[in-house]
Amino acid sequence: MKLWKFTVENDVVQYGDRERRQLTPTGCNEPFRDRYWCPKLQWFRKESCPFINQRECANYQDMCGSL
């Protein structure tokens, strides 16, 4: 049985058997249908991430303990 997987590596977004060029510089908020990919959570969010970059995201997580 094959698992459906969403990954962002080397400027390529792969989902299932398909792939495309990465649209965002860091892989954060990579759009897929009506959701946005969060590499930190390894899951999709309903809204785009409010942080400017991954460092800001990490700082928030360090201060608050979670996203």
CHARMM internal coordinates of N, CA and C (Angstrom, degrees):
IC EDIT
DIST 1 N 1 CA 1.4512
DIST 1 CA 1 C 1.5278
ANGL 1 N 1 CA 1 C 109.07
DIST 1 C 2 N 1.3148
ANGL 1 CA 1 C 2 N 116.83
DIHE 1 N 1 CA 1 C 2 N 130.62
DIST 2 N 2 CA 1.4563
ANGL 1 C 2 N 2 CA 121.87
DIHE 1 CA 1 C 2 N 2 CA -178.74
DIST 2 CA 2 C 1.5160
ANGL 2 N 2 CA 2 C 110.05
DIHE 1 C 2 N 2 CA 2 C -97.21
DIST 2 C 3 N 1.3237
ANGL 2 CA 2 C 3 N 115.93
DIHE 2 N 2 CA 2 C 3 N 135.08
DIST 3 N 3 CA 1.4528
ANGL 2 C 3 N 3 CA 122.12
DIHE 2 CA 2 C 3 N 3 CA -179.87
DIST 3 CA 3 C 1.5208
ANGL 3 N 3 CA 3 C 110.24
DIHE 2 C 3 N 3 CA 3 C -93.15
DIST 3 C 4 N 1.3216
ANGL 3 CA 3 C 4 N 117.45
DIHE 3 N 3 CA 3 C 4 N 139.49
DIST 4 N 4 CA 1.4677
ANGL 3 C 4 N 4 CA 121.88
DIHE 3 CA 3 C 4 N 4 CA 175.68
DIST 4 CA 4 C 1.5115
ANGL 4 N 4 CA 4 C 107.24
DIHE 3 C 4 N 4 CA 4 C -78.16
DIST 4 C 5 N 1.3222
ANGL 4 CA 4 C 5 N 117.79
DIHE 4 N 4 CA 4 C 5 N 130.33
DIST 5 N 5 CA 1.4603
ANGL 4 C 5 N 5 CA 121.56
DIHE 4 CA 4 C 5 N 5 CA -174.43
DIST 5 CA 5 C 1.5217
ANGL 5 N 5 CA 5 C 110.19
DIHE 4 C 5 N 5 CA 5 C -135.67
DIST 5 C 6 N 1.3353
ANGL 5 CA 5 C 6 N 117.00
DIHE 5 N 5 CA 5 C 6 N 144.37
DIST 6 N 6 CA 1.4580
ANGL 5 C 6 N 6 CA 123.78
DIHE 5 CA 5 C 6 N 6 CA 176.92
DIST 6 CA 6 C 1.5213
ANGL 6 N 6 CA 6 C 107.47
DIHE 5 C 6 N 6 CA 6 C -117.54
DIST 6 C 7 N 1.3286
ANGL 6 CA 6 C 7 N 117.78
DIHE 6 N 6 CA 6 C 7 N 120.11
DIST 7 N 7 CA 1.4649
ANGL 6 C 7 N 7 CA 121.47
DIHE 6 CA 6 C 7 N 7 CA 179.88
DIST 7 CA 7 C 1.5174
ANGL 7 N 7 CA 7 C 110.83
DIHE 6 C 7 N 7 CA 7 C -135.91
DIST 7 C 8 N 1.3391
ANGL 7 CA 7 C 8 N 115.14
DIHE 7 N 7 CA 7 C 8 N 152.59
DIST 8 N 8 CA 1.4631
ANGL 7 C 8 N 8 CA 122.19
DIHE 7 CA 7 C 8 N 8 CA 174.83
DIST 8 CA 8 C 1.5246
ANGL 8 N 8 CA 8 C 106.35
DIHE 7 C 8 N 8 CA 8 C -126.23
DIST 8 C 9 N 1.3360
ANGL 8 CA 8 C 9 N 116.13
DIHE 8 N 8 CA 8 C 9 N 110.27
DIST 9 N 9 CA 1.4626
ANGL 8 C 9 N 9 CA 121.39
DIHE 8 CA 8 C 9 N 9 CA -179.62
DIST 9 CA 9 C 1.5159
ANGL 9 N 9 CA 9 C 110.03
DIHE 8 C 9 N 9 CA 9 C -144.38
DIST 9 C 10 N 1.3285
ANGL 9 CA 9 C 10 N 115.72
DIHE 9 N 9 CA 9 C 10 N 136.81
DIST 10 N 10 CA 1.4720
ANGL 9 C 10 N 10 CA 121.49
DIHE 9 CA 9 C 10 N 10 CA 175.14
DIST 10 CA 10 C 1.5219
ANGL 10 N 10 CA 10 C 112.69
DIHE 9 C 10 N 10 CA 10 C 51.43
DIST 10 C 11 N 1.3144
ANGL 10 CA 10 C 11 N 117.66
DIHE 10 N 10 CA 10 C 11 N 46.73
DIST 11 N 11 CA 1.4650
ANGL 10 C 11 N 11 CA 124.00
DIHE 10 CA 10 C 11 N 11 CA 177.99
DIST 11 CA 11 C 1.5267
ANGL 11 N 11 CA 11 C 113.69
DIHE 10 C 11 N 11 CA 11 C 62.73
DIST 11 C 12 N 1.3390
ANGL 11 CA 11 C 12 N 117.33
DIHE 11 N 11 CA 11 C 12 N 21.44
DIST 12 N 12 CA 1.4598
ANGL 11 C 12 N 12 CA 122.36
DIHE 11 CA 11 C 12 N 12 CA 177.78
DIST 12 CA 12 C 1.5199
ANGL 12 N 12 CA 12 C 108.82
DIHE 11 C 12 N 12 CA 12 C -127.32
DIST 12 C 13 N 1.3197
ANGL 12 CA 12 C 13 N 116.04
DIHE 12 N 12 CA 12 C 13 N 131.20
DIST 13 N 13 CA 1.4602
ANGL 12 C 13 N 13 CA 122.13
DIHE 12 CA 12 C 13 N 13 CA 176.05
DIST 13 CA 13 C 1.5194
ANGL 13 N 13 CA 13 C 106.94
DIHE 12 C 13 N 13 CA 13 C -101.38
DIST 13 C 14 N 1.3242
ANGL 13 CA 13 C 14 N 115.80
DIHE 13 N 13 CA 13 C 14 N 125.05
DIST 14 N 14 CA 1.4544
ANGL 13 C 14 N 14 CA 120.86
DIHE 13 CA 13 C 14 N 14 CA 178.44
DIST 14 CA 14 C 1.5141
ANGL 14 N 14 CA 14 C 108.85
DIHE 13 C 14 N 14 CA 14 C -116.79
DIST 14 C 15 N 1.3230
ANGL 14 CA 14 C 15 N 115.95
DIHE 14 N 14 CA 14 C 15 N 132.70
DIST 15 N 15 CA 1.4612
ANGL 14 C 15 N 15 CA 120.86
DIHE 14 CA 14 C 15 N 15 CA 175.84
DIST 15 CA 15 C 1.5118
ANGL 15 N 15 CA 15 C 107.75
DIHE 14 C 15 N 15 CA 15 C -141.46
DIST 15 C 16 N 1.3227
ANGL 15 CA 15 C 16 N 115.02
DIHE 15 N 15 CA 15 C 16 N 118.08
DIST 16 N 16 CA 1.4508
ANGL 15 C 16 N 16 CA 119.63
DIHE 15 CA 15 C 16 N 16 CA -174.26
DIST 16 CA 16 C 1.5210
ANGL 16 N 16 CA 16 C 109.99
DIHE 15 C 16 N 16 CA 16 C 62.64
DIST 16 C 17 N 1.3115
ANGL 16 CA 16 C 17 N 117.47
DIHE 16 N 16 CA 16 C 17 N -128.87
DIST 17 N 17 CA 1.4596
ANGL 16 C 17 N 17 CA 122.29
DIHE 16 CA 16 C 17 N 17 CA 178.48
DIST 17 CA 17 C 1.5236
ANGL 17 N 17 CA 17 C 112.56
DIHE 16 C 17 N 17 CA 17 C -94.12
DIST 17 C 18 N 1.3086
ANGL 17 CA 17 C 18 N 118.12
DIHE 17 N 17 CA 17 C 18 N 2.82
DIST 18 N 18 CA 1.4679
ANGL 17 C 18 N 18 CA 121.99
DIHE 17 CA 17 C 18 N 18 CA -177.07
DIST 18 CA 18 C 1.5239
ANGL 18 N 18 CA 18 C 111.02
DIHE 17 C 18 N 18 CA 18 C -105.20
DIST 18 C 19 N 1.3302
ANGL 18 CA 18 C 19 N 114.63
DIHE 18 N 18 CA 18 C 19 N 162.24
DIST 19 N 19 CA 1.4619
ANGL 18 C 19 N 19 CA 119.97
DIHE 18 CA 18 C 19 N 19 CA 174.58
DIST 19 CA 19 C 1.5194
ANGL 19 N 19 CA 19 C 109.87
DIHE 18 C 19 N 19 CA 19 C -151.75
DIST 19 C 20 N 1.3478
ANGL 19 CA 19 C 20 N 114.66
DIHE 19 N 19 CA 19 C 20 N 158.07
DIST 20 N 20 CA 1.4657
ANGL 19 C 20 N 20 CA 121.74
DIHE 19 CA 19 C 20 N 20 CA 178.23
DIST 20 CA 20 C 1.5263
ANGL 20 N 20 CA 20 C 108.04
DIHE 19 C 20 N 20 CA 20 C -153.34
DIST 20 C 21 N 1.3327
ANGL 20 CA 20 C 21 N 115.78
DIHE 20 N 20 CA 20 C 21 N 169.49
DIST 21 N 21 CA 1.4641
ANGL 20 C 21 N 21 CA 120.61
DIHE 20 CA 20 C 21 N 21 CA 176.33
DIST 21 CA 21 C 1.5131
ANGL 21 N 21 CA 21 C 110.28
DIHE 20 C 21 N 21 CA 21 C -69.46
DIST 21 C 22 N 1.3086
ANGL 21 CA 21 C 22 N 116.33
DIHE 21 N 21 CA 21 C 22 N 146.30
DIST 22 N 22 CA 1.4589
ANGL 21 C 22 N 22 CA 122.37
DIHE 21 CA 21 C 22 N 22 CA 176.19
DIST 22 CA 22 C 1.5186
ANGL 22 N 22 CA 22 C 109.44
DIHE 21 C 22 N 22 CA 22 C -68.34
DIST 22 C 23 N 1.3365
ANGL 22 CA 22 C 23 N 117.77
DIHE 22 N 22 CA 22 C 23 N 134.57
DIST 23 N 23 CA 1.4594
ANGL 22 C 23 N 23 CA 122.16
DIHE 22 CA 22 C 23 N 23 CA -177.62
DIST 23 CA 23 C 1.5199
ANGL 23 N 23 CA 23 C 112.96
DIHE 22 C 23 N 23 CA 23 C -93.93
DIST 23 C 24 N 1.3232
ANGL 23 CA 23 C 24 N 117.62
DIHE 23 N 23 CA 23 C 24 N -25.07
DIST 24 N 24 CA 1.4604
ANGL 23 C 24 N 24 CA 121.67
DIHE 23 CA 23 C 24 N 24 CA -178.85
DIST 24 CA 24 C 1.5227
ANGL 24 N 24 CA 24 C 109.61
DIHE 23 C 24 N 24 CA 24 C -108.41
DIST 24 C 25 N 1.3379
ANGL 24 CA 24 C 25 N 118.00
DIHE 24 N 24 CA 24 C 25 N 151.64
DIST 25 N 25 CA 1.4639
ANGL 24 C 25 N 25 CA 119.79
DIHE 24 CA 24 C 25 N 25 CA -175.93
DIST 25 CA 25 C 1.5287
ANGL 25 N 25 CA 25 C 114.44
DIHE 24 C 25 N 25 CA 25 C -67.59
DIST 25 C 26 N 1.3295
ANGL 25 CA 25 C 26 N 118.75
DIHE 25 N 25 CA 25 C 26 N -28.40
DIST 26 N 26 CA 1.4622
ANGL 25 C 26 N 26 CA 120.76
DIHE 25 CA 25 C 26 N 26 CA -174.94
DIST 26 CA 26 C 1.5187
ANGL 26 N 26 CA 26 C 114.33
DIHE 25 C 26 N 26 CA 26 C -110.83
DIST 26 C 27 N 1.3074
ANGL 26 CA 26 C 27 N 118.48
DIHE 26 N 26 CA 26 C 27 N -8.65
DIST 27 N 27 CA 1.4604
ANGL 26 C 27 N 27 CA 121.19
DIHE 26 CA 26 C 27 N 27 CA -176.16
DIST 27 CA 27 C 1.5163
ANGL 27 N 27 CA 27 C 112.15
DIHE 26 C 27 N 27 CA 27 C 91.69
DIST 27 C 28 N 1.3325
ANGL 27 CA 27 C 28 N 117.36
DIHE 27 N 27 CA 27 C 28 N -12.67
DIST 28 N 28 CA 1.4629
ANGL 27 C 28 N 28 CA 121.40
DIHE 27 CA 27 C 28 N 28 CA 175.66
DIST 28 CA 28 C 1.5291
ANGL 28 N 28 CA 28 C 108.88
DIHE 27 C 28 N 28 CA 28 C -73.43
DIST 28 C 29 N 1.3195
ANGL 28 CA 28 C 29 N 116.76
DIHE 28 N 28 CA 28 C 29 N 145.51
DIST 29 N 29 CA 1.4636
ANGL 28 C 29 N 29 CA 122.68
DIHE 28 CA 28 C 29 N 29 CA 177.93
DIST 29 CA 29 C 1.5246
ANGL 29 N 29 CA 29 C 113.04
DIHE 28 C 29 N 29 CA 29 C 59.20
DIST 29 C 30 N 1.3065
ANGL 29 CA 29 C 30 N 116.93
DIHE 29 N 29 CA 29 C 30 N 28.21
DIST 30 N 30 CA 1.4652
ANGL 29 C 30 N 30 CA 120.55
DIHE 29 CA 29 C 30 N 30 CA 177.07
DIST 30 CA 30 C 1.5242
ANGL 30 N 30 CA 30 C 107.41
DIHE 29 C 30 N 30 CA 30 C -67.11
DIST 30 C 31 N 1.3373
ANGL 30 CA 30 C 31 N 118.47
DIHE 30 N 30 CA 30 C 31 N 117.71
DIST 31 N 31 CA 1.4685
ANGL 30 C 31 N 31 CA 120.37
DIHE 30 CA 30 C 31 N 31 CA -174.43
DIST 31 CA 31 C 1.5277
ANGL 31 N 31 CA 31 C 112.77
DIHE 30 C 31 N 31 CA 31 C -72.69
DIST 31 C 32 N 1.3135
ANGL 31 CA 31 C 32 N 114.53
DIHE 31 N 31 CA 31 C 32 N 142.82
DIST 32 N 32 CA 1.4634
ANGL 31 C 32 N 32 CA 122.01
DIHE 31 CA 31 C 32 N 32 CA 172.68
DIST 32 CA 32 C 1.5196
ANGL 32 N 32 CA 32 C 106.67
DIHE 31 C 32 N 32 CA 32 C -148.79
DIST 32 C 33 N 1.3213
ANGL 32 CA 32 C 33 N 115.43
DIHE 32 N 32 CA 32 C 33 N 109.89
DIST 33 N 33 CA 1.4583
ANGL 32 C 33 N 33 CA 122.82
DIHE 32 CA 32 C 33 N 33 CA -174.12
DIST 33 CA 33 C 1.5274
ANGL 33 N 33 CA 33 C 108.98
DIHE 32 C 33 N 33 CA 33 C 56.33
DIST 33 C 34 N 1.3411
ANGL 33 CA 33 C 34 N 119.58
DIHE 33 N 33 CA 33 C 34 N -120.46
DIST 34 N 34 CA 1.4721
ANGL 33 C 34 N 34 CA 119.65
DIHE 33 CA 33 C 34 N 34 CA -178.73
DIST 34 CA 34 C 1.5261
ANGL 34 N 34 CA 34 C 111.54
DIHE 33 C 34 N 34 CA 34 C -106.54
DIST 34 C 35 N 1.3312
ANGL 34 CA 34 C 35 N 117.76
DIHE 34 N 34 CA 34 C 35 N 24.46
DIST 35 N 35 CA 1.4655
ANGL 34 C 35 N 35 CA 123.04
DIHE 34 CA 34 C 35 N 35 CA -179.34
DIST 35 CA 35 C 1.5209
ANGL 35 N 35 CA 35 C 110.46
DIHE 34 C 35 N 35 CA 35 C -125.88
DIST 35 C 36 N 1.3489
ANGL 35 CA 35 C 36 N 115.75
DIHE 35 N 35 CA 35 C 36 N 168.70
DIST 36 N 36 CA 1.4598
ANGL 35 C 36 N 36 CA 122.21
DIHE 35 CA 35 C 36 N 36 CA -179.83
DIST 36 CA 36 C 1.5190
ANGL 36 N 36 CA 36 C 109.12
DIHE 35 C 36 N 36 CA 36 C -127.81
DIST 36 C 37 N 1.3224
ANGL 36 CA 36 C 37 N 116.62
DIHE 36 N 36 CA 36 C 37 N 133.43
DIST 37 N 37 CA 1.4636
ANGL 36 C 37 N 37 CA 122.31
DIHE 36 CA 36 C 37 N 37 CA -177.01
DIST 37 CA 37 C 1.5238
ANGL 37 N 37 CA 37 C 111.08
DIHE 36 C 37 N 37 CA 37 C -79.72
DIST 37 C 38 N 1.3361
ANGL 37 CA 37 C 38 N 115.98
DIHE 37 N 37 CA 37 C 38 N 133.97
DIST 38 N 38 CA 1.4603
ANGL 37 C 38 N 38 CA 122.40
DIHE 37 CA 37 C 38 N 38 CA 174.48
DIST 38 CA 38 C 1.5239
ANGL 38 N 38 CA 38 C 107.87
DIHE 37 C 38 N 38 CA 38 C -114.21
DIST 38 C 39 N 1.3459
ANGL 38 CA 38 C 39 N 118.20
DIHE 38 N 38 CA 38 C 39 N 110.24
DIST 39 N 39 CA 1.4596
ANGL 38 C 39 N 39 CA 120.09
DIHE 38 CA 38 C 39 N 39 CA -178.43
DIST 39 CA 39 C 1.5298
ANGL 39 N 39 CA 39 C 112.60
DIHE 38 C 39 N 39 CA 39 C -66.67
DIST 39 C 40 N 1.3168
ANGL 39 CA 39 C 40 N 117.28
DIHE 39 N 39 CA 39 C 40 N -27.60
DIST 40 N 40 CA 1.4646
ANGL 39 C 40 N 40 CA 120.45
DIHE 39 CA 39 C 40 N 40 CA 179.37
DIST 40 CA 40 C 1.5297
ANGL 40 N 40 CA 40 C 110.69
DIHE 39 C 40 N 40 CA 40 C -68.21
DIST 40 C 41 N 1.3261
ANGL 40 CA 40 C 41 N 117.14
DIHE 40 N 40 CA 40 C 41 N -45.10
DIST 41 N 41 CA 1.4631
ANGL 40 C 41 N 41 CA 121.76
DIHE 40 CA 40 C 41 N 41 CA 179.61
DIST 41 CA 41 C 1.5280
ANGL 41 N 41 CA 41 C 112.30
DIHE 40 C 41 N 41 CA 41 C -83.13
DIST 41 C 42 N 1.3506
ANGL 41 CA 41 C 42 N 115.77
DIHE 41 N 41 CA 41 C 42 N -17.50
DIST 42 N 42 CA 1.4600
ANGL 41 C 42 N 42 CA 121.51
DIHE 41 CA 41 C 42 N 42 CA -173.55
DIST 42 CA 42 C 1.5320
ANGL 42 N 42 CA 42 C 110.52
DIHE 41 C 42 N 42 CA 42 C 56.55
DIST 42 C 43 N 1.3350
ANGL 42 CA 42 C 43 N 114.93
DIHE 42 N 42 CA 42 C 43 N 42.53
DIST 43 N 43 CA 1.4506
ANGL 42 C 43 N 43 CA 121.14
DIHE 42 CA 42 C 43 N 43 CA -178.97
DIST 43 CA 43 C 1.5235
ANGL 43 N 43 CA 43 C 109.38
DIHE 42 C 43 N 43 CA 43 C -155.96
DIST 43 C 44 N 1.3239
ANGL 43 CA 43 C 44 N 116.81
DIHE 43 N 43 CA 43 C 44 N 173.19
DIST 44 N 44 CA 1.4623
ANGL 43 C 44 N 44 CA 122.16
DIHE 43 CA 43 C 44 N 44 CA -179.03
DIST 44 CA 44 C 1.5215
ANGL 44 N 44 CA 44 C 111.52
DIHE 43 C 44 N 44 CA 44 C -95.48
DIST 44 C 45 N 1.3286
ANGL 44 CA 44 C 45 N 115.50
DIHE 44 N 44 CA 44 C 45 N 147.38
DIST 45 N 45 CA 1.4608
ANGL 44 C 45 N 45 CA 122.68
DIHE 44 CA 44 C 45 N 45 CA 176.66
DIST 45 CA 45 C 1.5204
ANGL 45 N 45 CA 45 C 108.61
DIHE 44 C 45 N 45 CA 45 C -114.85
DIST 45 C 46 N 1.3388
ANGL 45 CA 45 C 46 N 115.76
DIHE 45 N 45 CA 45 C 46 N 153.57
DIST 46 N 46 CA 1.4670
ANGL 45 C 46 N 46 CA 119.92
DIHE 45 CA 45 C 46 N 46 CA 178.55
DIST 46 CA 46 C 1.5209
ANGL 46 N 46 CA 46 C 111.43
DIHE 45 C 46 N 46 CA 46 C -73.12
DIST 46 C 47 N 1.3258
ANGL 46 CA 46 C 47 N 116.42
DIHE 46 N 46 CA 46 C 47 N -38.89
DIST 47 N 47 CA 1.4654
ANGL 46 C 47 N 47 CA 121.47
DIHE 46 CA 46 C 47 N 47 CA 179.32
DIST 47 CA 47 C 1.5261
ANGL 47 N 47 CA 47 C 108.90
DIHE 46 C 47 N 47 CA 47 C -111.54
DIST 47 C 48 N 1.3202
ANGL 47 CA 47 C 48 N 115.73
DIHE 47 N 47 CA 47 C 48 N 158.32
DIST 48 N 48 CA 1.4626
ANGL 47 C 48 N 48 CA 118.53
DIHE 47 CA 47 C 48 N 48 CA 176.97
DIST 48 CA 48 C 1.5280
ANGL 48 N 48 CA 48 C 109.32
DIHE 47 C 48 N 48 CA 48 C -68.86
DIST 48 C 49 N 1.3077
ANGL 48 CA 48 C 49 N 115.60
DIHE 48 N 48 CA 48 C 49 N 153.65
DIST 49 N 49 CA 1.4633
ANGL 48 C 49 N 49 CA 122.69
DIHE 48 CA 48 C 49 N 49 CA -177.74
DIST 49 CA 49 C 1.5271
ANGL 49 N 49 CA 49 C 109.84
DIHE 48 C 49 N 49 CA 49 C -65.93
DIST 49 C 50 N 1.3384
ANGL 49 CA 49 C 50 N 118.42
DIHE 49 N 49 CA 49 C 50 N 137.93
DIST 50 N 50 CA 1.4600
ANGL 49 C 50 N 50 CA 120.29
DIHE 49 CA 49 C 50 N 50 CA -178.97
DIST 50 CA 50 C 1.5323
ANGL 50 N 50 CA 50 C 113.88
DIHE 49 C 50 N 50 CA 50 C -80.41
DIST 50 C 51 N 1.3243
ANGL 50 CA 50 C 51 N 118.12
DIHE 50 N 50 CA 50 C 51 N -9.77
DIST 51 N 51 CA 1.4638
ANGL 50 C 51 N 51 CA 120.71
DIHE 50 CA 50 C 51 N 51 CA -176.03
DIST 51 CA 51 C 1.5187
ANGL 51 N 51 CA 51 C 111.64
DIHE 50 C 51 N 51 CA 51 C -82.18
DIST 51 C 52 N 1.3315
ANGL 51 CA 51 C 52 N 115.60
DIHE 51 N 51 CA 51 C 52 N 149.16
DIST 52 N 52 CA 1.4610
ANGL 51 C 52 N 52 CA 121.78
DIHE 51 CA 51 C 52 N 52 CA -177.79
DIST 52 CA 52 C 1.5261
ANGL 52 N 52 CA 52 C 111.10
DIHE 51 C 52 N 52 CA 52 C -75.08
DIST 52 C 53 N 1.3365
ANGL 52 CA 52 C 53 N 117.07
DIHE 52 N 52 CA 52 C 53 N -38.09
DIST 53 N 53 CA 1.4601
ANGL 52 C 53 N 53 CA 121.12
DIHE 52 CA 52 C 53 N 53 CA -178.98
DIST 53 CA 53 C 1.5334
ANGL 53 N 53 CA 53 C 110.05
DIHE 52 C 53 N 53 CA 53 C -150.27
DIST 53 C 54 N 1.3263
ANGL 53 CA 53 C 54 N 116.78
DIHE 53 N 53 CA 53 C 54 N 177.83
DIST 54 N 54 CA 1.4610
ANGL 53 C 54 N 54 CA 120.75
DIHE 53 CA 53 C 54 N 54 CA -177.13
DIST 54 CA 54 C 1.5232
ANGL 54 N 54 CA 54 C 112.37
DIHE 53 C 54 N 54 CA 54 C -70.07
DIST 54 C 55 N 1.3213
ANGL 54 CA 54 C 55 N 117.66
DIHE 54 N 54 CA 54 C 55 N -27.64
DIST 55 N 55 CA 1.4729
ANGL 54 C 55 N 55 CA 120.51
DIHE 54 CA 54 C 55 N 55 CA 177.37
DIST 55 CA 55 C 1.5261
ANGL 55 N 55 CA 55 C 110.35
DIHE 54 C 55 N 55 CA 55 C -65.04
DIST 55 C 56 N 1.3263
ANGL 55 CA 55 C 56 N 117.04
DIHE 55 N 55 CA 55 C 56 N -43.78
DIST 56 N 56 CA 1.4681
ANGL 55 C 56 N 56 CA 121.12
DIHE 55 CA 55 C 56 N 56 CA 178.01
DIST 56 CA 56 C 1.5313
ANGL 56 N 56 CA 56 C 110.26
DIHE 55 C 56 N 56 CA 56 C -62.27
DIST 56 C 57 N 1.3068
ANGL 56 CA 56 C 57 N 116.91
DIHE 56 N 56 CA 56 C 57 N -39.65
DIST 57 N 57 CA 1.4618
ANGL 56 C 57 N 57 CA 122.41
DIHE 56 CA 56 C 57 N 57 CA 177.15
DIST 57 CA 57 C 1.5292
ANGL 57 N 57 CA 57 C 110.32
DIHE 56 C 57 N 57 CA 57 C -61.78
DIST 57 C 58 N 1.3389
ANGL 57 CA 57 C 58 N 116.64
DIHE 57 N 57 CA 57 C 58 N -46.15
DIST 58 N 58 CA 1.4719
ANGL 57 C 58 N 58 CA 121.35
DIHE 57 CA 57 C 58 N 58 CA 179.60
DIST 58 CA 58 C 1.5251
ANGL 58 N 58 CA 58 C 111.34
DIHE 57 C 58 N 58 CA 58 C -64.48
DIST 58 C 59 N 1.3343
ANGL 58 CA 58 C 59 N 117.59
DIHE 58 N 58 CA 58 C 59 N -39.59
DIST 59 N 59 CA 1.4687
ANGL 58 C 59 N 59 CA 120.89
DIHE 58 CA 58 C 59 N 59 CA 177.81
DIST 59 CA 59 C 1.5237
ANGL 59 N 59 CA 59 C 110.75
DIHE 58 C 59 N 59 CA 59 C -62.62
DIST 59 C 60 N 1.3148
ANGL 59 CA 59 C 60 N 117.06
DIHE 59 N 59 CA 59 C 60 N -43.46
DIST 60 N 60 CA 1.4557
ANGL 59 C 60 N 60 CA 121.33
DIHE 59 CA 59 C 60 N 60 CA 178.55
DIST 60 CA 60 C 1.5321
ANGL 60 N 60 CA 60 C 110.31
DIHE 59 C 60 N 60 CA 60 C -61.45
DIST 60 C 61 N 1.3161
ANGL 60 CA 60 C 61 N 116.15
DIHE 60 N 60 CA 60 C 61 N -44.26
DIST 61 N 61 CA 1.4593
ANGL 60 C 61 N 61 CA 119.75
DIHE 60 CA 60 C 61 N 61 CA -179.96
DIST 61 CA 61 C 1.5319
ANGL 61 N 61 CA 61 C 111.25
DIHE 60 C 61 N 61 CA 61 C -64.71
DIST 61 C 62 N 1.3396
ANGL 61 CA 61 C 62 N 117.30
DIHE 61 N 61 CA 61 C 62 N -38.39
DIST 62 N 62 CA 1.4682
ANGL 61 C 62 N 62 CA 120.71
DIHE 61 CA 61 C 62 N 62 CA 177.69
DIST 62 CA 62 C 1.5325
ANGL 62 N 62 CA 62 C 111.12
DIHE 61 C 62 N 62 CA 62 C -64.25
DIST 62 C 63 N 1.3263
ANGL 62 CA 62 C 63 N 117.35
DIHE 62 N 62 CA 62 C 63 N -39.66
DIST 63 N 63 CA 1.4674
ANGL 62 C 63 N 63 CA 120.99
DIHE 62 CA 62 C 63 N 63 CA -178.36
DIST 63 CA 63 C 1.5248
ANGL 63 N 63 CA 63 C 112.51
DIHE 62 C 63 N 63 CA 63 C -75.61
DIST 63 C 64 N 1.3452
ANGL 63 CA 63 C 64 N 117.20
DIHE 63 N 63 CA 63 C 64 N -37.99
DIST 64 N 64 CA 1.4708
ANGL 63 C 64 N 64 CA 120.92
DIHE 63 CA 63 C 64 N 64 CA -172.56
DIST 64 CA 64 C 1.5232
ANGL 64 N 64 CA 64 C 113.81
DIHE 63 C 64 N 64 CA 64 C -103.33
DIST 64 C 65 N 1.3136
ANGL 64 CA 64 C 65 N 117.40
DIHE 64 N 64 CA 64 C 65 N -19.12
DIST 65 N 65 CA 1.4544
ANGL 64 C 65 N 65 CA 120.32
DIHE 64 CA 64 C 65 N 65 CA 178.49
DIST 65 CA 65 C 1.5144
ANGL 65 N 65 CA 65 C 115.12
DIHE 64 C 65 N 65 CA 65 C 93.28
DIST 65 C 66 N 1.3253
ANGL 65 CA 65 C 66 N 118.46
DIHE 65 N 65 CA 65 C 66 N -18.02
DIST 66 N 66 CA 1.4622
ANGL 65 C 66 N 66 CA 121.18
DIHE 65 CA 65 C 66 N 66 CA 178.77
DIST 66 CA 66 C 1.5144
ANGL 66 N 66 CA 66 C 109.87
DIHE 65 C 66 N 66 CA 66 C -160.03
DIST 66 C 67 N 1.3315
ANGL 66 CA 66 C 67 N 115.03
DIHE 66 N 66 CA 66 C 67 N 171.22
DIST 67 N 67 CA 1.4673
ANGL 66 C 67 N 67 CA 120.03
DIHE 66 CA 66 C 67 N 67 CA 178.10
DIST 67 CA 67 C 1.4829
ANGL 67 N 67 CA 67 C 110.39
DIHE 66 C 67 N 67 CA 67 C -92.78
END
COOR INIT
IC SEED 1 N 1 CA 1 C
IC BUILD
